[in-house]
Amino acid sequence: PGQVRGLCGTYNWNRQDEFTTPAGDVEIGVTAFANTYRAPGDCPVLGPALPLEPCEAFAGRRELAEAACAILHGPAFQ
């Protein structure tokens, strides 16, 4: 515990630091936090509200997202 950081959170049971950015700041909003991990040129900047159906809004990225999220179901997070 306490060694995970990034979009997955910190895994230290402290909800106050779950949105820690790569720079070490703590964001209070989901979209501002997500934008700090955005790869420039690859993904659009998220607006103030997340799409209700992200898979519909970013249909071309579904396969990439499923592959990336598969890591969360792997042995590292069990």
PyMOL Python script that loads the backbone (N, CA, C, O; Angstrom):
from pymol import cmd

cmd.read_pdbstr("""\
ATOM      1  N   PRO A   1       0.811  -1.199   0.000  1.00  0.00           N
ATOM      2  CA  PRO A   1       0.000   0.000   0.000  1.00  0.00           C
ATOM      3  C   PRO A   1       0.853   1.261   0.000  1.00  0.00           C
ATOM      4  O   PRO A   1       1.966   1.279   0.525  1.00  0.00           O
ATOM      5  N   GLY A   2       0.309   2.305  -0.596  1.00  0.00           N
ATOM      6  CA  GLY A   2       1.018   3.572  -0.597  1.00  0.00           C
ATOM      7  C   GLY A   2       2.027   3.733  -1.714  1.00  0.00           C
ATOM      8  O   GLY A   2       2.670   4.779  -1.803  1.00  0.00           O
ATOM      9  N   GLN A   3       2.189   2.734  -2.573  1.00  0.00           N
ATOM     10  CA  GLN A   3       3.163   2.840  -3.649  1.00  0.00           C
ATOM     11  C   GLN A   3       2.517   3.047  -5.008  1.00  0.00           C
ATOM     12  O   GLN A   3       3.221   3.266  -5.994  1.00  0.00           O
ATOM     13  N   VAL A   4       1.199   2.984  -5.082  1.00  0.00           N
ATOM     14  CA  VAL A   4       0.486   3.176  -6.332  1.00  0.00           C
ATOM     15  C   VAL A   4       0.155   4.659  -6.477  1.00  0.00           C
ATOM     16  O   VAL A   4      -0.215   5.319  -5.505  1.00  0.00           O
ATOM     17  N   ARG A   5       0.288   5.169  -7.679  1.00  0.00           N
ATOM     18  CA  ARG A   5      -0.026   6.573  -7.924  1.00  0.00           C
ATOM     19  C   ARG A   5      -0.435   6.726  -9.379  1.00  0.00           C
ATOM     20  O   ARG A   5       0.045   5.986 -10.237  1.00  0.00           O
ATOM     21  N   GLY A   6      -1.304   7.663  -9.664  1.00  0.00           N
ATOM     22  CA  GLY A   6      -1.719   7.903 -11.037  1.00  0.00           C
ATOM     23  C   GLY A   6      -3.220   7.844 -11.166  1.00  0.00           C
ATOM     24  O   GLY A   6      -3.945   8.086 -10.201  1.00  0.00           O
ATOM     25  N   LEU A   7      -3.688   7.525 -12.354  1.00  0.00           N
ATOM     26  CA  LEU A   7      -5.122   7.479 -12.598  1.00  0.00           C
ATOM     27  C   LEU A   7      -5.825   6.436 -11.740  1.00  0.00           C
ATOM     28  O   LEU A   7      -7.038   6.524 -11.544  1.00  0.00           O
ATOM     29  N   CYS A   8      -5.109   5.470 -11.235  1.00  0.00           N
ATOM     30  CA  CYS A   8      -5.702   4.433 -10.384  1.00  0.00           C
ATOM     31  C   CYS A   8      -5.844   4.897  -8.940  1.00  0.00           C
ATOM     32  O   CYS A   8      -6.431   4.181  -8.129  1.00  0.00           O
ATOM     33  N   GLY A   9      -5.337   6.043  -8.604  1.00  0.00           N
ATOM     34  CA  GLY A   9      -5.399   6.521  -7.226  1.00  0.00           C
ATOM     35  C   GLY A   9      -4.140   6.144  -6.472  1.00  0.00           C
ATOM     36  O   GLY A   9      -3.152   5.723  -7.072  1.00  0.00           O
ATOM     37  N   THR A  10      -4.175   6.293  -5.167  1.00  0.00           N
ATOM     38  CA  THR A  10      -2.990   6.039  -4.347  1.00  0.00           C
ATOM     39  C   THR A  10      -3.063   4.760  -3.532  1.00  0.00           C
ATOM     40  O   THR A  10      -2.054   4.299  -2.999  1.00  0.00           O
ATOM     41  N   TYR A  11      -4.263   4.185  -3.433  1.00  0.00           N
ATOM     42  CA  TYR A  11      -4.449   2.914  -2.716  1.00  0.00           C
ATOM     43  C   TYR A  11      -3.959   2.972  -1.278  1.00  0.00           C
ATOM     44  O   TYR A  11      -3.452   1.978  -0.757  1.00  0.00           O
ATOM     45  N   ASN A  12      -4.102   4.116  -0.632  1.00  0.00           N
ATOM     46  CA  ASN A  12      -3.665   4.212   0.762  1.00  0.00           C
ATOM     47  C   ASN A  12      -4.846   4.491   1.698  1.00  0.00           C
ATOM     48  O   ASN A  12      -4.652   4.842   2.862  1.00  0.00           O
ATOM     49  N   TRP A  13      -6.051   4.336   1.190  1.00  0.00           N
ATOM     50  CA  TRP A  13      -7.285   4.515   1.950  1.00  0.00           C
ATOM     51  C   TRP A  13      -7.519   5.951   2.394  1.00  0.00           C
ATOM     52  O   TRP A  13      -8.392   6.201   3.225  1.00  0.00           O
ATOM     53  N   ASN A  14      -6.763   6.894   1.861  1.00  0.00           N
ATOM     54  CA  ASN A  14      -6.943   8.303   2.165  1.00  0.00           C
ATOM     55  C   ASN A  14      -7.609   8.957   0.955  1.00  0.00           C
ATOM     56  O   ASN A  14      -6.948   9.211  -0.052  1.00  0.00           O
ATOM     57  N   ARG A  15      -8.894   9.228   1.044  1.00  0.00           N
ATOM     58  CA  ARG A  15      -9.639   9.776  -0.090  1.00  0.00           C
ATOM     59  C   ARG A  15      -9.198  11.195  -0.433  1.00  0.00           C
ATOM     60  O   ARG A  15      -9.508  11.682  -1.521  1.00  0.00           O
ATOM     61  N   GLN A  16      -8.489  11.864   0.458  1.00  0.00           N
ATOM     62  CA  GLN A  16      -8.071  13.247   0.232  1.00  0.00           C
ATOM     63  C   GLN A  16      -6.976  13.374  -0.835  1.00  0.00           C
ATOM     64  O   GLN A  16      -6.804  14.447  -1.413  1.00  0.00           O
ATOM     65  N   ASP A  17      -6.240  12.299  -1.100  1.00  0.00           N
ATOM     66  CA  ASP A  17      -5.145  12.412  -2.073  1.00  0.00           C
ATOM     67  C   ASP A  17      -5.328  11.524  -3.310  1.00  0.00           C
ATOM     68  O   ASP A  17      -4.370  11.289  -4.047  1.00  0.00           O
ATOM     69  N   GLU A  18      -6.539  11.034  -3.539  1.00  0.00           N
ATOM     70  CA  GLU A  18      -6.777  10.161  -4.690  1.00  0.00           C
ATOM     71  C   GLU A  18      -6.552  10.854  -6.022  1.00  0.00           C
ATOM     72  O   GLU A  18      -6.172  10.198  -6.992  1.00  0.00           O
ATOM     73  N   PHE A  19      -6.773  12.158  -6.099  1.00  0.00           N
ATOM     74  CA  PHE A  19      -6.600  12.874  -7.350  1.00  0.00           C
ATOM     75  C   PHE A  19      -5.262  13.606  -7.390  1.00  0.00           C
ATOM     76  O   PHE A  19      -5.197  14.758  -7.818  1.00  0.00           O
ATOM     77  N   THR A  20      -4.191  12.941  -6.945  1.00  0.00           N
ATOM     78  CA  THR A  20      -2.856  13.529  -6.984  1.00  0.00           C
ATOM     79  C   THR A  20      -2.339  13.531  -8.420  1.00  0.00           C
ATOM     80  O   THR A  20      -2.334  12.493  -9.083  1.00  0.00           O
ATOM     81  N   THR A  21      -1.907  14.689  -8.898  1.00  0.00           N
ATOM     82  CA  THR A  21      -1.434  14.849 -10.271  1.00  0.00           C
ATOM     83  C   THR A  21       0.028  14.426 -10.397  1.00  0.00           C
ATOM     84  O   THR A  21       0.702  14.223  -9.387  1.00  0.00           O
ATOM     85  N   PRO A  22       0.521  14.292 -11.624  1.00  0.00           N
ATOM     86  CA  PRO A  22       1.941  13.966 -11.806  1.00  0.00           C
ATOM     87  C   PRO A  22       2.870  14.994 -11.139  1.00  0.00           C
ATOM     88  O   PRO A  22       3.994  14.661 -10.763  1.00  0.00           O
ATOM     89  N   ALA A  23       2.401  16.239 -10.996  1.00  0.00           N
ATOM     90  CA  ALA A  23       3.217  17.291 -10.370  1.00  0.00           C
ATOM     91  C   ALA A  23       3.139  17.257  -8.847  1.00  0.00           C
ATOM     92  O   ALA A  23       3.839  18.009  -8.169  1.00  0.00           O
ATOM     93  N   GLY A  24       2.275  16.370  -8.301  1.00  0.00           N
ATOM     94  CA  GLY A  24       2.149  16.266  -6.851  1.00  0.00           C
ATOM     95  C   GLY A  24       1.033  17.115  -6.264  1.00  0.00           C
ATOM     96  O   GLY A  24       0.812  17.090  -5.053  1.00  0.00           O
ATOM     97  N   ASP A  25       0.327  17.867  -7.103  1.00  0.00           N
ATOM     98  CA  ASP A  25      -0.816  18.655  -6.638  1.00  0.00           C
ATOM     99  C   ASP A  25      -2.023  17.728  -6.481  1.00  0.00           C
ATOM    100  O   ASP A  25      -2.041  16.629  -7.036  1.00  0.00           O
ATOM    101  N   VAL A  26      -3.015  18.166  -5.737  1.00  0.00           N
ATOM    102  CA  VAL A  26      -4.244  17.380  -5.591  1.00  0.00           C
ATOM    103  C   VAL A  26      -5.383  18.170  -6.207  1.00  0.00           C
ATOM    104  O   VAL A  26      -5.704  19.270  -5.755  1.00  0.00           O
ATOM    105  N   GLU A  27      -5.994  17.604  -7.242  1.00  0.00           N
ATOM    106  CA  GLU A  27      -7.138  18.237  -7.895  1.00  0.00           C
ATOM    107  C   GLU A  27      -8.404  17.857  -7.146  1.00  0.00           C
ATOM    108  O   GLU A  27      -8.463  16.806  -6.507  1.00  0.00           O
ATOM    109  N   ILE A  28      -9.416  18.709  -7.224  1.00  0.00           N
ATOM    110  CA  ILE A  28     -10.678  18.384  -6.564  1.00  0.00           C
ATOM    111  C   ILE A  28     -11.719  17.875  -7.548  1.00  0.00           C
ATOM    112  O   ILE A  28     -12.722  17.294  -7.133  1.00  0.00           O
ATOM    113  N   GLY A  29     -11.504  18.079  -8.839  1.00  0.00           N
ATOM    114  CA  GLY A  29     -12.466  17.642  -9.849  1.00  0.00           C
ATOM    115  C   GLY A  29     -11.913  16.543 -10.730  1.00  0.00           C
ATOM    116  O   GLY A  29     -10.716  16.504 -11.018  1.00  0.00           O
ATOM    117  N   VAL A  30     -12.789  15.653 -11.156  1.00  0.00           N
ATOM    118  CA  VAL A  30     -12.395  14.517 -11.992  1.00  0.00           C
ATOM    119  C   VAL A  30     -11.813  14.969 -13.325  1.00  0.00           C
ATOM    120  O   VAL A  30     -10.772  14.461 -13.744  1.00  0.00           O
ATOM    121  N   THR A  31     -12.466  15.914 -13.997  1.00  0.00           N
ATOM    122  CA  THR A  31     -11.981  16.304 -15.319  1.00  0.00           C
ATOM    123  C   THR A  31     -10.635  17.020 -15.251  1.00  0.00           C
ATOM    124  O   THR A  31      -9.768  16.771 -16.088  1.00  0.00           O
ATOM    125  N   ALA A  32     -10.446  17.894 -14.281  1.00  0.00           N
ATOM    126  CA  ALA A  32      -9.146  18.566 -14.134  1.00  0.00           C
ATOM    127  C   ALA A  32      -8.055  17.541 -13.847  1.00  0.00           C
ATOM    128  O   ALA A  32      -6.949  17.642 -14.377  1.00  0.00           O
ATOM    129  N   PHE A  33      -8.366  16.555 -13.008  1.00  0.00           N
ATOM    130  CA  PHE A  33      -7.410  15.496 -12.695  1.00  0.00           C
ATOM    131  C   PHE A  33      -7.082  14.685 -13.943  1.00  0.00           C
ATOM    132  O   PHE A  33      -5.912  14.451 -14.245  1.00  0.00           O
ATOM    133  N   ALA A  34      -8.109  14.257 -14.666  1.00  0.00           N
ATOM    134  CA  ALA A  34      -7.888  13.447 -15.876  1.00  0.00           C
ATOM    135  C   ALA A  34      -7.067  14.215 -16.911  1.00  0.00           C
ATOM    136  O   ALA A  34      -6.215  13.630 -17.579  1.00  0.00           O
ATOM    137  N   ASN A  35      -7.312  15.502 -17.050  1.00  0.00           N
ATOM    138  CA  ASN A  35      -6.569  16.300 -18.029  1.00  0.00           C
ATOM    139  C   ASN A  35      -5.081  16.386 -17.706  1.00  0.00           C
ATOM    140  O   ASN A  35      -4.274  16.585 -18.614  1.00  0.00           O
ATOM    141  N   THR A  36      -4.695  16.241 -16.445  1.00  0.00           N
ATOM    142  CA  THR A  36      -3.262  16.298 -16.101  1.00  0.00           C
ATOM    143  C   THR A  36      -2.522  15.057 -16.594  1.00  0.00           C
ATOM    144  O   THR A  36      -1.300  15.085 -16.740  1.00  0.00           O
ATOM    145  N   TYR A  37      -3.244  13.973 -16.851  1.00  0.00           N
ATOM    146  CA  TYR A  37      -2.631  12.744 -17.359  1.00  0.00           C
ATOM    147  C   TYR A  37      -2.828  12.574 -18.869  1.00  0.00           C
ATOM    148  O   TYR A  37      -2.422  11.560 -19.438  1.00  0.00           O
ATOM    149  N   ARG A  38      -3.439  13.548 -19.504  1.00  0.00           N
ATOM    150  CA  ARG A  38      -3.725  13.479 -20.932  1.00  0.00           C
ATOM    151  C   ARG A  38      -2.434  13.560 -21.733  1.00  0.00           C
ATOM    152  O   ARG A  38      -1.559  14.374 -21.439  1.00  0.00           O
ATOM    153  N   ALA A  39      -2.324  12.705 -22.750  1.00  0.00           N
ATOM    154  CA  ALA A  39      -1.180  12.754 -23.649  1.00  0.00           C
ATOM    155  C   ALA A  39      -1.458  13.817 -24.707  1.00  0.00           C
ATOM    156  O   ALA A  39      -2.395  13.665 -25.490  1.00  0.00           O
ATOM    157  N   PRO A  40      -0.670  14.888 -24.750  1.00  0.00           N
ATOM    158  CA  PRO A  40      -0.918  15.960 -25.714  1.00  0.00           C
ATOM    159  C   PRO A  40      -0.981  15.419 -27.141  1.00  0.00           C
ATOM    160  O   PRO A  40      -0.131  14.639 -27.571  1.00  0.00           O
ATOM    161  N   GLY A  41      -2.005  15.856 -27.854  1.00  0.00           N
ATOM    162  CA  GLY A  41      -2.149  15.441 -29.245  1.00  0.00           C
ATOM    163  C   GLY A  41      -2.907  14.141 -29.424  1.00  0.00           C
ATOM    164  O   GLY A  41      -3.417  13.881 -30.514  1.00  0.00           O
ATOM    165  N   ASP A  42      -2.998  13.320 -28.400  1.00  0.00           N
ATOM    166  CA  ASP A  42      -3.676  12.034 -28.533  1.00  0.00           C
ATOM    167  C   ASP A  42      -5.135  12.084 -28.119  1.00  0.00           C
ATOM    168  O   ASP A  42      -5.971  11.409 -28.719  1.00  0.00           O
ATOM    169  N   CYS A  43      -5.449  12.863 -27.115  1.00  0.00           N
ATOM    170  CA  CYS A  43      -6.801  12.899 -26.576  1.00  0.00           C
ATOM    171  C   CYS A  43      -7.258  14.346 -26.448  1.00  0.00           C
ATOM    172  O   CYS A  43      -6.462  15.231 -26.137  1.00  0.00           O
ATOM    173  N   PRO A  44      -8.541  14.580 -26.691  1.00  0.00           N
ATOM    174  CA  PRO A  44      -9.038  15.950 -26.516  1.00  0.00           C
ATOM    175  C   PRO A  44      -9.075  16.329 -25.037  1.00  0.00           C
ATOM    176  O   PRO A  44      -9.232  15.471 -24.169  1.00  0.00           O
ATOM    177  N   VAL A  45      -8.930  17.619 -24.766  1.00  0.00           N
ATOM    178  CA  VAL A  45      -9.052  18.110 -23.398  1.00  0.00           C
ATOM    179  C   VAL A  45     -10.497  17.926 -22.973  1.00  0.00           C
ATOM    180  O   VAL A  45     -11.413  18.292 -23.708  1.00  0.00           O
ATOM    181  N   LEU A  46     -10.708  17.362 -21.790  1.00  0.00           N
ATOM    182  CA  LEU A  46     -12.061  17.173 -21.294  1.00  0.00           C
ATOM    183  C   LEU A  46     -12.633  18.489 -20.811  1.00  0.00           C
ATOM    184  O   LEU A  46     -11.924  19.308 -20.227  1.00  0.00           O
ATOM    185  N   GLY A  47     -13.912  18.691 -21.055  1.00  0.00           N
ATOM    186  CA  GLY A  47     -14.606  19.894 -20.600  1.00  0.00           C
ATOM    187  C   GLY A  47     -14.975  19.750 -19.136  1.00  0.00           C
ATOM    188  O   GLY A  47     -14.556  18.797 -18.479  1.00  0.00           O
ATOM    189  N   PRO A  48     -15.757  20.688 -18.620  1.00  0.00           N
ATOM    190  CA  PRO A  48     -16.106  20.668 -17.199  1.00  0.00           C
ATOM    191  C   PRO A  48     -16.970  19.472 -16.784  1.00  0.00           C
ATOM    192  O   PRO A  48     -17.003  19.120 -15.605  1.00  0.00           O
ATOM    193  N   ALA A  49     -17.663  18.851 -17.727  1.00  0.00           N
ATOM    194  CA  ALA A  49     -18.498  17.694 -17.393  1.00  0.00           C
ATOM    195  C   ALA A  49     -18.087  16.507 -18.258  1.00  0.00           C
ATOM    196  O   ALA A  49     -17.898  16.643 -19.467  1.00  0.00           O
ATOM    197  N   LEU A  50     -17.954  15.354 -17.633  1.00  0.00           N
ATOM    198  CA  LEU A  50     -17.632  14.146 -18.389  1.00  0.00           C
ATOM    199  C   LEU A  50     -18.834  13.732 -19.223  1.00  0.00           C
ATOM    200  O   LEU A  50     -19.971  13.954 -18.807  1.00  0.00           O
ATOM    201  N   PRO A  51     -18.610  13.131 -20.398  1.00  0.00           N
ATOM    202  CA  PRO A  51     -19.739  12.638 -21.181  1.00  0.00           C
ATOM    203  C   PRO A  51     -20.489  11.567 -20.381  1.00  0.00           C
ATOM    204  O   PRO A  51     -19.878  10.791 -19.646  1.00  0.00           O
ATOM    205  N   LEU A  52     -21.797  11.532 -20.528  1.00  0.00           N
ATOM    206  CA  LEU A  52     -22.584  10.528 -19.815  1.00  0.00           C
ATOM    207  C   LEU A  52     -22.249   9.128 -20.298  1.00  0.00           C
ATOM    208  O   LEU A  52     -22.247   8.184 -19.507  1.00  0.00           O
ATOM    209  N   GLU A  53     -21.973   8.985 -21.562  1.00  0.00           N
ATOM    210  CA  GLU A  53     -21.614   7.694 -22.138  1.00  0.00           C
ATOM    211  C   GLU A  53     -20.253   7.798 -22.818  1.00  0.00           C
ATOM    212  O   GLU A  53     -20.193   8.022 -24.027  1.00  0.00           O
ATOM    213  N   PRO A  54     -19.157   7.640 -22.071  1.00  0.00           N
ATOM    214  CA  PRO A  54     -17.827   7.821 -22.659  1.00  0.00           C
ATOM    215  C   PRO A  54     -17.576   6.910 -23.861  1.00  0.00           C
ATOM    216  O   PRO A  54     -16.907   7.318 -24.810  1.00  0.00           O
ATOM    217  N   CYS A  55     -18.100   5.690 -23.835  1.00  0.00           N
ATOM    218  CA  CYS A  55     -17.874   4.773 -24.956  1.00  0.00           C
ATOM    219  C   CYS A  55     -18.568   5.266 -26.222  1.00  0.00           C
ATOM    220  O   CYS A  55     -18.108   4.998 -27.332  1.00  0.00           O
ATOM    221  N   GLU A  56     -19.673   5.985 -26.056  1.00  0.00           N
ATOM    222  CA  GLU A  56     -20.366   6.553 -27.215  1.00  0.00           C
ATOM    223  C   GLU A  56     -19.604   7.779 -27.721  1.00  0.00           C
ATOM    224  O   GLU A  56     -19.421   7.946 -28.927  1.00  0.00           O
ATOM    225  N   ALA A  57     -19.168   8.619 -26.815  1.00  0.00           N
ATOM    226  CA  ALA A  57     -18.504   9.864 -27.188  1.00  0.00           C
ATOM    227  C   ALA A  57     -17.129   9.620 -27.816  1.00  0.00           C
ATOM    228  O   ALA A  57     -16.702  10.380 -28.685  1.00  0.00           O
ATOM    229  N   PHE A  58     -16.442   8.570 -27.384  1.00  0.00           N
ATOM    230  CA  PHE A  58     -15.097   8.262 -27.880  1.00  0.00           C
ATOM    231  C   PHE A  58     -15.055   6.854 -28.449  1.00  0.00           C
ATOM    232  O   PHE A  58     -14.184   6.062 -28.088  1.00  0.00           O
ATOM    233  N   ALA A  59     -15.992   6.536 -29.339  1.00  0.00           N
ATOM    234  CA  ALA A  59     -16.140   5.181 -29.883  1.00  0.00           C
ATOM    235  C   ALA A  59     -14.846   4.657 -30.508  1.00  0.00           C
ATOM    236  O   ALA A  59     -14.554   3.466 -30.399  1.00  0.00           O
ATOM    237  N   GLY A  60     -14.075   5.511 -31.152  1.00  0.00           N
ATOM    238  CA  GLY A  60     -12.835   5.076 -31.792  1.00  0.00           C
ATOM    239  C   GLY A  60     -11.761   4.663 -30.807  1.00  0.00           C
ATOM    240  O   GLY A  60     -10.775   4.047 -31.212  1.00  0.00           O
ATOM    241  N   ARG A  61     -11.910   4.974 -29.537  1.00  0.00           N
ATOM    242  CA  ARG A  61     -10.908   4.660 -28.522  1.00  0.00           C
ATOM    243  C   ARG A  61     -11.316   3.479 -27.643  1.00  0.00           C
ATOM    244  O   ARG A  61     -10.581   3.121 -26.723  1.00  0.00           O
ATOM    245  N   ARG A  62     -12.464   2.871 -27.905  1.00  0.00           N
ATOM    246  CA  ARG A  62     -12.980   1.808 -27.044  1.00  0.00           C
ATOM    247  C   ARG A  62     -12.007   0.628 -26.922  1.00  0.00           C
ATOM    248  O   ARG A  62     -11.735   0.160 -25.817  1.00  0.00           O
ATOM    249  N   GLU A  63     -11.491   0.155 -28.044  1.00  0.00           N
ATOM    250  CA  GLU A  63     -10.582  -0.990 -28.023  1.00  0.00           C
ATOM    251  C   GLU A  63      -9.316  -0.674 -27.218  1.00  0.00           C
ATOM    252  O   GLU A  63      -8.863  -1.500 -26.425  1.00  0.00           O
ATOM    253  N   LEU A  64      -8.755   0.496 -27.416  1.00  0.00           N
ATOM    254  CA  LEU A  64      -7.564   0.924 -26.667  1.00  0.00           C
ATOM    255  C   LEU A  64      -7.871   1.010 -25.174  1.00  0.00           C
ATOM    256  O   LEU A  64      -7.078   0.565 -24.345  1.00  0.00           O
ATOM    257  N   ALA A  65      -9.030   1.587 -24.837  1.00  0.00           N
ATOM    258  CA  ALA A  65      -9.412   1.725 -23.427  1.00  0.00           C
ATOM    259  C   ALA A  65      -9.616   0.362 -22.774  1.00  0.00           C
ATOM    260  O   ALA A  65      -9.194   0.150 -21.637  1.00  0.00           O
ATOM    261  N   GLU A  66     -10.255  -0.556 -23.477  1.00  0.00           N
ATOM    262  CA  GLU A  66     -10.479  -1.892 -22.910  1.00  0.00           C
ATOM    263  C   GLU A  66      -9.152  -2.611 -22.665  1.00  0.00           C
ATOM    264  O   GLU A  66      -8.995  -3.292 -21.652  1.00  0.00           O
ATOM    265  N   ALA A  67      -8.212  -2.467 -23.573  1.00  0.00           N
ATOM    266  CA  ALA A  67      -6.900  -3.103 -23.398  1.00  0.00           C
ATOM    267  C   ALA A  67      -6.159  -2.494 -22.212  1.00  0.00           C
ATOM    268  O   ALA A  67      -5.550  -3.212 -21.418  1.00  0.00           O
ATOM    269  N   ALA A  68      -6.212  -1.158 -22.093  1.00  0.00           N
ATOM    270  CA  ALA A  68      -5.532  -0.494 -20.979  1.00  0.00           C
ATOM    271  C   ALA A  68      -6.176  -0.854 -19.650  1.00  0.00           C
ATOM    272  O   ALA A  68      -5.472  -1.077 -18.665  1.00  0.00           O
ATOM    273  N   CYS A  69      -7.491  -0.913 -19.608  1.00  0.00           N
ATOM    274  CA  CYS A  69      -8.197  -1.221 -18.363  1.00  0.00           C
ATOM    275  C   CYS A  69      -8.070  -2.688 -17.976  1.00  0.00           C
ATOM    276  O   CYS A  69      -8.272  -3.037 -16.812  1.00  0.00           O
ATOM    277  N   ALA A  70      -7.742  -3.545 -18.923  1.00  0.00           N
ATOM    278  CA  ALA A  70      -7.564  -4.965 -18.616  1.00  0.00           C
ATOM    279  C   ALA A  70      -6.457  -5.154 -17.580  1.00  0.00           C
ATOM    280  O   ALA A  70      -6.467  -6.128 -16.826  1.00  0.00           O
ATOM    281  N   ILE A  71      -5.521  -4.237 -17.545  1.00  0.00           N
ATOM    282  CA  ILE A  71      -4.430  -4.301 -16.559  1.00  0.00           C
ATOM    283  C   ILE A  71      -4.996  -4.276 -15.137  1.00  0.00           C
ATOM    284  O   ILE A  71      -4.471  -4.934 -14.239  1.00  0.00           O
ATOM    285  N   LEU A  72      -6.074  -3.506 -14.946  1.00  0.00           N
ATOM    286  CA  LEU A  72      -6.684  -3.414 -13.602  1.00  0.00           C
ATOM    287  C   LEU A  72      -7.272  -4.737 -13.132  1.00  0.00           C
ATOM    288  O   LEU A  72      -7.446  -4.955 -11.933  1.00  0.00           O
ATOM    289  N   HIS A  73      -7.574  -5.609 -14.068  1.00  0.00           N
ATOM    290  CA  HIS A  73      -8.111  -6.917 -13.697  1.00  0.00           C
ATOM    291  C   HIS A  73      -7.016  -7.976 -13.610  1.00  0.00           C
ATOM    292  O   HIS A  73      -7.299  -9.139 -13.322  1.00  0.00           O
ATOM    293  N   GLY A  74      -5.785  -7.586 -13.854  1.00  0.00           N
ATOM    294  CA  GLY A  74      -4.657  -8.514 -13.829  1.00  0.00           C
ATOM    295  C   GLY A  74      -4.103  -8.745 -12.435  1.00  0.00           C
ATOM    296  O   GLY A  74      -4.593  -8.174 -11.461  1.00  0.00           O
ATOM    297  N   PRO A  75      -3.077  -9.586 -12.340  1.00  0.00           N
ATOM    298  CA  PRO A  75      -2.515  -9.970 -11.050  1.00  0.00           C
ATOM    299  C   PRO A  75      -1.936  -8.818 -10.227  1.00  0.00           C
ATOM    300  O   PRO A  75      -1.889  -8.917  -9.001  1.00  0.00           O
ATOM    301  N   ALA A  76      -1.499  -7.740 -10.856  1.00  0.00           N
ATOM    302  CA  ALA A  76      -0.914  -6.618 -10.102  1.00  0.00           C
ATOM    303  C   ALA A  76      -1.926  -5.971  -9.174  1.00  0.00           C
ATOM    304  O   ALA A  76      -1.545  -5.373  -8.168  1.00  0.00           O
ATOM    305  N   PHE A  77      -3.209  -6.078  -9.495  1.00  0.00           N
ATOM    306  CA  PHE A  77      -4.242  -5.419  -8.684  1.00  0.00           C
ATOM    307  C   PHE A  77      -5.145  -6.407  -7.957  1.00  0.00           C
ATOM    308  O   PHE A  77      -6.237  -6.043  -7.521  1.00  0.00           O
ATOM    309  N   GLN A  78      -4.705  -7.634  -7.824  1.00  0.00           N
ATOM    310  CA  GLN A  78      -5.513  -8.624  -7.105  1.00  0.00           C
ATOM    311  C   GLN A  78      -5.052  -8.789  -5.684  1.00  0.00           C
ATOM    312  O   GLN A  78      -5.623  -9.584  -4.937  1.00  0.00           O
TER     313      GLN A  78
END
""", "prot")
cmd.dss("prot")
cmd.show_as("cartoon", "prot")
cmd.util.cbc("prot")
cmd.orient("prot")
